[in-house]
Amino acid sequence: MTTFEQPLHIDAAHPALPGHFPGQPLVPGVVMLEQVALALRAWRDQRLARVVEAKFLAPLRPDETAVVRLAAAEARVRFEIRRDDAVLARGIVEGAP
């Protein structure tokens, strides 16, 4: 199984944050999945074709640093978004050329 890691940092000025949630900003799941897509593009030069499964387990706050980890076995790619020892999100995606 091959793996790839990419740092993840969402700036507090990101346009998706003001409404998610006022006074207690969280990085939306769709923005986290966008980071998975960017990592997949950087690693395998593939676009994100399908999200098979995604679970969001803990919040990511603006300006926190995390890591996107990808592990592939054939067509499907497992992902984790981690901050230190905490898993923030995990799931399975499929890429396409």
C-alpha positions in Angstrom: 0.0 0.0 0.0 1.4 3.4 -1.0 0.9 6.5 1.1 1.1 10.3 0.8 0.9 13.2 3.3 0.2 16.9 2.8 -0.1 19.7 5.3 -3.5 21.3 5.7 -4.0 24.9 7.0 -7.2 26.9 6.4 -6.7 30.6 7.0 -9.2 32.4 9.2 -10.0 34.7 6.2 -11.3 31.8 4.1 -14.6 32.8 2.5 -16.5 29.7 3.8 -15.9 30.5 7.4 -18.1 33.6 8.3 -21.4 31.6 8.4 -19.9 28.4 9.8 -20.4 29.3 12.8 -20.4 32.9 14.0 -18.4 33.3 17.1 -17.2 29.6 17.0 -15.8 29.2 13.5 -15.2 25.7 12.2 -13.8 24.5 8.9 -16.7 23.0 6.9 -16.5 19.4 5.9 -16.7 20.3 2.2 -13.6 22.5 2.6 -11.8 19.5 4.3 -12.8 17.3 1.4 -11.5 19.9 -1.0 -8.1 19.5 0.7 -8.4 15.7 0.2 -9.0 16.4 -3.5 -6.0 18.7 -3.7 -3.8 16.1 -2.0 -5.1 13.4 -4.5 -4.2 15.7 -7.4 -0.7 16.4 -6.0 -0.1 12.7 -5.3 -1.6 10.8 -8.2 -2.5 13.6 -10.6 -6.2 12.6 -10.3 -9.3 14.5 -9.7 -11.7 13.5 -7.0 -14.4 11.5 -8.8 -16.4 10.2 -5.9 -16.6 10.3 -2.1 -17.5 6.7 -1.1 -17.5 7.4 2.6 -16.7 10.4 4.9 -16.9 10.7 8.6 -16.1 13.9 10.5 -15.1 13.1 14.0 -13.7 16.3 15.5 -13.6 19.9 14.5 -10.9 21.7 12.7 -10.7 25.4 13.6 -9.3 28.1 11.3 -5.5 28.6 11.5 -5.0 25.1 13.1 -2.4 22.9 11.3 -3.4 19.4 10.3 -2.2 16.7 7.9 -4.1 15.0 5.1 -2.9 11.3 4.8 -3.8 9.2 1.8 -3.3 5.5 1.4 -4.1 3.6 -1.8 -4.9 0.1 -2.6 -6.0 -0.1 -6.2 -8.7 2.4 -7.3 -9.9 3.5 -3.9 -8.0 5.8 -1.6 -8.4 5.9 2.2 -8.0 9.4 3.7 -7.5 10.7 7.2 -7.2 14.3 8.4 -5.2 14.4 11.6 -4.2 17.1 14.1 -1.5 15.6 16.3 -2.9 12.3 17.6 -6.5 13.2 16.9 -8.4 12.0 13.8 -10.6 14.8 12.6 -12.0 13.0 9.5 -11.6 9.8 7.6 -13.1 8.0 4.7 -12.7 6.6 1.2 -12.6 8.4 -2.1 -12.1 7.4 -5.7 -10.0 9.3 -8.2 -10.2 9.6 -12.0 -7.8 11.0 -14.6 
